[in-house]
Amino acid sequence: MSNLTVSEARDHLADVIDQARRKHEPVYLHRRGKRLAAVIDAEDLDRLIELAEEAADIAEARAALEEEGEPVPWEEVKVSLGL
């Protein structure tokens, strides 16, 4: 993991991008000691988004399973869906 100031990153942008892609680790950008942003490999970002979406789906499924209520008969479900 690397830490650079925004000015350093601006001066060496191509190197920052290459480092993030090659090492598959974020390069954090700071200004006045505060972390503002990160440069990461695009494929790593895609994987993170996919994992977050899967985690949200799992959480929703668990919540639905824990939800109490009366079962709905299949015939009633078909009618409500217009089948």
PyMOL commands that set and color helices and strands:
alter all, ss='L'
color gray80, all
select helices_A, chain A and resi 6-11+13-23+42-66+74-81
alter helices_A, ss='H'
color red, helices_A
select strands_A, chain A and resi 2-5+27-31+34-39
alter strands_A, ss='S'
color yellow, strands_A
deselect
rebuild
show_as cartoon
